[in-house]
Amino acid sequence: EPYSIYDRLEFDVPFGKGDMGTVGDCWDRYMVRILEMGESARIVSQALDQLPEGDVHKAVPRNVKPPKDVECYFRSENPRGELGVYVISDGTNVPYRVRVKSPCFTAMSVFDVLCRGHYVADAVAIIGSLDIVLGEIDR
């Protein structure tokens, strides 16, 4: 589901092929990350070409008061995956409840599956290949 200007950009979504090992292993995830960097540069180049002339920022009001009893879930692309934010309003300018779903927290949910059949020493390489930020997985 493209948002913003993604529908006007040309890019490929890299995926693991197991060229140098097994599909989905640490090396395969590393190669996907390298290919993603090339695609990211391609996206940035196209986005800069489409950037309108003049100011590109707007003033944000200091106080935004949302309606009472409104819930909103917003998802956005993050360098490590999809970032989700769930907000519940009580009608004041301070949210009643906010929950953030980190892509690193989601990635760590498969850690035990990835480690099966491997040595304990392999856990370091597996965690590194998931490209997590430890602060994001602490709940």
Phi, psi and omega per residue, in radians:
E1 nan 1.588 -3.108
P2 -1.171 2.540 3.056
Y3 -2.302 3.039 -3.121
S4 0.997 -2.161 -3.114
I5 -1.875 0.198 -3.086
Y6 -1.011 -0.532 -3.140
D7 -1.243 -0.198 3.103
R8 -1.803 0.120 -3.103
L9 -1.960 2.596 3.067
E10 -1.807 2.201 3.093
F11 -2.816 2.793 3.082
D12 -1.925 2.587 3.072
V13 -1.712 1.895 -3.123
P14 -1.175 2.542 3.050
F15 -2.516 2.746 -3.095
G16 -1.217 2.437 3.137
K17 -2.120 -0.132 -3.124
G18 1.238 0.498 -3.099
D19 -1.023 -0.645 -3.075
M20 -1.982 0.261 -3.109
G21 3.084 -2.336 -3.109
T22 -1.767 2.505 3.078
V23 -1.042 2.216 3.085
G24 1.550 0.011 3.121
D25 -1.397 3.129 -3.084
C26 -1.008 -0.755 -3.141
W27 -1.110 -0.734 -3.138
D28 -1.088 -0.754 3.113
R29 -1.149 -0.635 3.079
Y30 -1.085 -0.791 -3.134
M31 -1.122 -0.665 3.075
V32 -1.063 -0.750 3.138
R33 -1.079 -0.724 3.107
I34 -1.096 -0.798 3.120
L35 -1.121 -0.626 3.105
E36 -1.101 -0.631 3.120
M37 -1.111 -0.721 3.085
G38 -1.103 -0.747 3.114
E39 -1.150 -0.643 3.109
S40 -1.090 -0.751 3.100
A41 -1.087 -0.690 3.109
R42 -1.116 -0.726 3.124
I43 -1.142 -0.804 -3.139
V44 -1.051 -0.747 3.134
S45 -1.049 -0.792 3.126
Q46 -1.167 -0.691 -3.138
A47 -1.129 -0.707 3.109
L48 -1.116 -0.636 3.096
D49 -1.121 -0.497 -3.100
Q50 -1.687 0.022 -3.119
L51 -1.156 2.210 -3.115
P52 -1.218 2.752 3.090
E53 -1.242 2.704 3.060
G54 1.564 -2.899 -3.116
D55 -1.121 2.469 3.137
V56 -2.080 0.239 3.111
H57 -2.218 2.726 3.115
K58 -2.207 2.666 3.065
A59 -1.256 2.409 3.119
V60 -1.815 2.286 3.130
P61 -1.050 2.542 -3.111
R62 -1.172 -0.693 -3.118
N63 -2.151 2.098 3.071
V64 -1.975 2.137 -3.128
K65 -1.933 1.814 -3.130
P66 -1.324 2.854 3.076
P67 -1.135 2.768 -3.117
K68 -1.331 2.585 3.076
D69 0.994 0.784 3.094
V70 -1.974 2.394 3.084
E71 -2.005 2.524 -3.135
C72 -2.523 2.370 3.015
Y73 -2.084 2.202 3.135
F74 -2.144 2.359 3.068
R75 -2.139 2.535 -3.096
S76 -2.542 2.684 3.093
E77 -1.268 2.442 -3.110
N78 -2.250 2.710 3.131
P79 -0.967 -0.387 -3.109
R80 -1.960 0.170 3.134
G81 2.414 -2.707 -3.097
E82 -1.558 2.223 3.079
L83 -1.772 2.201 3.137
G84 -2.013 2.412 3.112
V85 -2.263 2.172 3.135
Y86 -1.978 2.160 -3.079
V87 -2.192 2.370 3.025
I88 -2.057 2.265 -3.114
S89 -1.733 2.532 2.990
D90 -1.974 0.231 3.095
G91 1.665 -0.151 3.092
T92 -1.656 3.104 3.131
N93 -1.444 0.081 3.069
V94 -2.022 2.216 -3.120
P95 -1.049 2.518 3.071
Y96 -1.235 -0.741 3.139
R97 -2.586 2.470 3.071
V98 -2.368 2.290 3.053
R99 -2.211 2.363 3.131
V100 -2.061 2.262 3.090
K101 -1.854 1.924 -3.084
S102 -1.467 2.455 3.059
P103 -1.115 -0.520 3.126
C104 -1.211 -0.642 3.092
F105 -1.092 -0.723 3.112
T106 -1.142 -0.751 -3.130
A107 -1.085 -0.656 -3.124
M108 -1.221 -0.274 3.137
S109 -1.163 -0.326 3.119
V110 -1.737 0.052 -3.070
F111 -0.997 -0.792 -3.113
D112 -1.123 -0.609 3.112
V113 -1.195 -0.730 -3.131
L114 -1.159 -0.506 -3.090
C115 -1.451 -0.274 -3.093
R116 -1.059 2.276 3.113
G117 1.470 0.070 3.139
H118 -1.987 2.904 3.084
Y119 -1.363 2.743 3.090
V120 -1.005 -0.668 -3.140
A121 -1.074 -0.433 3.122
D122 -1.265 -0.294 -3.101
A123 -1.037 -0.614 3.140
V124 -1.096 -0.808 3.121
A125 -1.147 -0.655 -3.140
I126 -1.152 -0.796 3.101
I127 -1.075 -0.757 3.122
G128 -1.066 -0.634 -3.114
S129 -1.288 -0.318 3.083
L130 -1.428 -0.232 3.088
D131 0.954 0.902 -3.103
I132 -1.597 2.821 2.970
V133 -1.956 2.032 -3.016
L134 -1.008 -0.616 3.128
G135 -1.095 -0.429 -3.127
E136 -1.392 -0.332 -3.071
I137 -1.713 -0.063 3.128
D138 -1.410 2.190 3.121
R139 -2.051 nan nan
